[in-house]
Amino acid sequence: MPTRKVYEVAPDGTRWKVSHSGQVLSRHDKKADAVDAGRRVAKANAPSQLIIKRANGTIEDESTYGDDPYPPRG
């Protein structure tokens, strides 16, 4: 099974960024725009996970795309 890529929507000063492995993929003025962009890139690169953070940096939501068997093996 391929390794799941992790994308993140997080605050970036007064803006919002979409990043992967520490590399900023895009910056947005509105959180909703960053979330939309993050979902598009995560869906296009499945299997992947999108982590959406609040303005204070805590995790607000997580979504997985592609194969994510439940219950997990093991």
C-alpha positions, 0 to 999 in steps of 0.5 A: 500500500502506498504511503499516505501523503499529509497535507495541512491547512494552517495559519500563516500570520494573517493569512492561511497556507496549504503545505506538504512536508514543510513546503508551502503549496499556496497561501490564501487570505481566507481560511475557506479558500485554503481549505478548498485548495487543500481538499483539491490537492489531497483528493488529486494525490490520494492516498492522502490526509488533510489536516485543518488547523484553527487560528490557534494551531490546534487541529480542527478537522482531519479527512482521508482520501483514497484507500483507508481500510477500517478497521485498521490492519494489525 
